[in-house]
Amino acid sequence: MNAVDIIIKKRNGAELSRAEIDDFINGITVGTIPDYQAAAWLMAVYFQGMTDRETTDLTLAMAASGEQLDLHDVLPGAVIVDKHSSGGVGDKTTLAVGPIVAACGLPVGKMSGRGLSFSGGTIDKLESICGWSAEVSEEHFRRQLRAIGLVVAAQTADLAPADKILYALRDVTGTVPSLPLIAGSIMSKKLAAGADAIVLDVKCGRGAFMETLADAQSLAQQMVAIGTLAGRKVTALITQMEQPLGLAVGNALEVQEAIATLHGCGPIDFQELAEVVAGEMLLIAGAANDLGDARDRVRAVIDDGRAFARFCDFVASQGGDTAQVEHPERLPAAPLVIAVPAPTSGYVHALDAREVGLVTVDLGGGRQKKGDPIDPAVGVMLAAKVGSKIAAGETLCTVHAASRAAADAAIPRLQAAYTIAAQPAAPLPIILDRMTG
Ligand code: URA
């Protein structure tokens, strides 16, 4: 069957066979299927969905499209543990969780992505640190994993290359929020990167690709099932993404917030999430007896500074300027910082995470099209979140912008992103559900 027939078959809602999926993914990888056919196929999948069997076949085909890492020779006997987020606004979890887990003695060798649509990406955030590079050779990856216990690398051209091609195309064709495409994208990378145990952070709400709890549960279930089928241990957490995570949205601002969290003084929701995800990683890897024990170990490495020290070692080993980490005020800063006043008094009932993410993209903190450069300094710093009491004229958030025009465009959008009402509102819980394989 040729590519057009496979596109038409999916467009018409039929189930693709394993051979058809393998052929299509192989064609994308070797370049015989051009971007425009891949994009048409993505749109067909977006509208028609995939059966569980098709999603599993897609995942396995993408994982097998390149090299499959085996890191056991680097640290014989160690359980290699990984985490992955399905993507959200203000999600800097890897930046805090990686060093915490590594400081607890568990090696974390991680492939991360760039921003996708309204959600930021770990690599873009870390690149705010002058000199830091995600392009590490396999030899460097192995050496650093052995020496420091923590590596965050860009997905190499050799690792799940089919996902790399499709990921970039999805970002610019409106085909990101598709359950089988997200499940396949995340799990293909996790399987190819060689982790024995994986903690998935499935975001749920306006700032996530899965907006409802039911969709997030179904994505989590599917990823846990695929991982288990492939012989990996998997835990999935479903976490809050109605409003942005923490207070910072924007690359350098989020690095600053992650550093504060490594010192134990991050915003309440983000501190909680970072500690819970790190605890789950210790538990799934057998490095803690139960969640309580895991949480104590996590607190210990934050309190005595080992987690922050590990972050510094990791940044230095990947070429980054540790002076910016030790003095986060030296990270890139926007020339304009403008307060956004509350239009009315009351309590914050909702804060549209997606809109805050889109505003950040429009400020220059994300990409409009494939390959666009991004400005690490811009973004939004929240002062009020759901549950906050606010008086008219008080600051809801601050805009960090490169120009007055960019800030002026952002301010009314940010005001409109807040829903303020007279009656009190409760803060939102951060963990919504948990599933294990
Ligand atoms: N993260 C990924 O790696 N892929 C997606 O599709 C979404 C989030």
Residues whose N, C-alpha, C, O or C-beta is under 5 A from the ligand:
A	BS01	URA	S85 S86 G87 G113 L181 I182 S185 I186
